[in-house]
Amino acid sequence: MKYRYLGSTGLSVSELCFGAMTFGEKGAFLGAPGRNWSEFGVVPEQTAYDLVYKALDAGINFFDTADCYKNGQGEELLGNALKGKRQQVIIGTKGRWQTDPSPNALGASRYHIINAVEASLQRLKTDYIDIYHLHGFDPRTALEDTLRTLDTLIRAGKIRYIGVSNYAAWQLAKALGISERLGLEKFCVYQGYYNIAARELEHEIIPLSVDQNVGITVWSPLAGGFLTGKYPRNQAFPEGSRLANATPFESAPIANREQAWQTLEVMQEIARQRNASVAQVALNWLRTRPGIASLVIGATKLAQLEDNLAALNWTLSDEETAILNSVSEKEKPYPYWHICNVAGDRRLADDIYP
């Protein structure tokens, strides 16, 4: 296993982070009527433990979950599995989304964050959380109040570092500025949706995070299973698969579908030449990207986890990386096309904006 520093935290985390979103049985997706967490996979208790033990044996020291995953089952099962290993691992969890039907059981208010952290500590069976992320921005709560609350929880020893997930760049930048001005703890981790078929994170989040030394972790590096290459282009998805009742683009949004299929075809050829899986190609491409500390992988079967781990046994060549960069390149939105075309002589790097 290889490890990377996580932003400014000083923590060394495994390049692959194991995510517990699929842990547990069915559970209503609160805040999204008609949806159920089982759509993202169902992992029985013993299988969840076996997956965590396999991850630990492989050297993974970074685990990710959230209070809303299977309505707390994700945290509970992860906490059980890591019993006796607490000092050897980094646990990240998240709060923001609805956890019960009451009107204040969501958001980033002082009321909800304190309650959410206490509940997560109980489910994880620990007295501290290494990295506590806000799972999304809350425009109804003053950002200053949210940051003061998180700072208080750090000083109380409940959490050690703070991060965000699914924030816009301006929201993260504003938060960093407020923390700087008020002398509060800063967000030091950003968890975002990023893969070779969906490169929007490169527009603002990656440059901001690299500039401010915010560590980036990636969710859905395989685009909801699309980048495994196991789903034929013009055939129905297998019954019982994650994508059986949704297109891959609904499960993990991809703006340019035709380009995604073209990229996948190139990845399949590289995988064939390398005697590797397409998923390994997808993970290895992300390992080449600037600012990325760790990729959050999930699994419902040991074979899936083992295949993902095998990606660490090889790397893409410079030529393969260049081909993948080219076939998956997205149009640059304004002002980036202008920056690249007009001010290119002053750019610091070719692979991130500006």
BELRAMO-V97957 format. One record per backbone hydrogen bond with DSSP energy under -1.0 kcal/mol. NH is the residue of the N-H (numbers start at 1). CO is the residue of the C=O. If there is no record, write none. Layout:
BEGIN
[[NH | CO] [NH | CO]]
END
This chain:
BEGIN
[[4 | 13] [6 | 11] [7 | 5] [8 | 213] [9 | 6] [13 | 4] [15 | 2] [17 | 295] [18 | 62] [19 | 297] [20 | 64] [23 | 20] [24 | 43] [29 | 35] [30 | 28] [32 | 29] [35 | 32] [37 | 27] [39 | 36] [40 | 37] [41 | 38] [43 | 22] [43 | 24] [48 | 44] [49 | 45] [50 | 46] [51 | 47] [52 | 48] [53 | 49] [54 | 50] [55 | 51] [56 | 52] [57 | 53] [58 | 54] [59 | 56] [60 | 55] [63 | 90] [64 | 18] [65 | 92] [67 | 94] [71 | 68] [72 | 69] [73 | 70] [74 | 69] [76 | 72] [77 | 73] [78 | 74] [79 | 75] [80 | 76] [81 | 77] [82 | 78] [83 | 80] [85 | 82] [88 | 85] [90 | 61] [92 | 63] [93 | 131] [95 | 133] [99 | 105] [105 | 102] [107 | 96] [113 | 109] [114 | 110] [115 | 111] [116 | 112] [117 | 113] [118 | 114] [119 | 115] [120 | 116] [121 | 117] [122 | 118] [123 | 119] [124 | 120] [126 | 121] [129 | 158] [131 | 91] [132 | 161] [133 | 93] [134 | 163] [135 | 95] [141 | 138] [146 | 142] [147 | 143] [148 | 144] [149 | 145] [150 | 146] [151 | 147] [152 | 148] [153 | 149] [154 | 150] [155 | 151] [156 | 152] [157 | 154] [158 | 153] [159 | 153] [160 | 129] [161 | 130] [163 | 132] [164 | 189] [165 | 134] [166 | 191] [172 | 168] [173 | 169] [174 | 170] [175 | 171] [176 | 172] [177 | 173] [178 | 174] [179 | 175] [180 | 176] [181 | 177] [182 | 178] [183 | 179] [184 | 179] [188 | 162] [190 | 215] [191 | 164] [192 | 217] [194 | 219] [195 | 198] [198 | 195] [202 | 199] [203 | 200] [206 | 201] [208 | 204] [209 | 205] [210 | 206] [211 | 207] [212 | 208] [214 | 209] [215 | 188] [216 | 291] [217 | 190] [218 | 294] [219 | 192] [223 | 220] [226 | 223] [227 | 222] [228 | 225] [229 | 226] [241 | 238] [244 | 241] [246 | 243] [250 | 247] [251 | 247] [252 | 248] [260 | 256] [261 | 257] [262 | 258] [263 | 259] [264 | 260] [265 | 261] [266 | 262] [267 | 263] [268 | 264] [269 | 265] [270 | 266] [271 | 267] [272 | 268] [273 | 269] [274 | 270] [276 | 271] [281 | 277] [282 | 278] [283 | 279] [284 | 280] [285 | 281] [286 | 282] [287 | 283] [288 | 285] [289 | 286] [292 | 289] [293 | 216] [294 | 216] [295 | 15] [296 | 218] [297 | 17] [305 | 301] [306 | 302] [307 | 303] [308 | 304] [309 | 305] [310 | 306] [311 | 308] [312 | 309] [313 | 310] [314 | 311] [321 | 317] [322 | 318] [323 | 319] [324 | 320] [325 | 321] [326 | 322] [327 | 323] [328 | 324] [336 | 333] [339 | 335] [340 | 336] [341 | 337] [342 | 338] [343 | 339] [346 | 343] [347 | 344]]
END
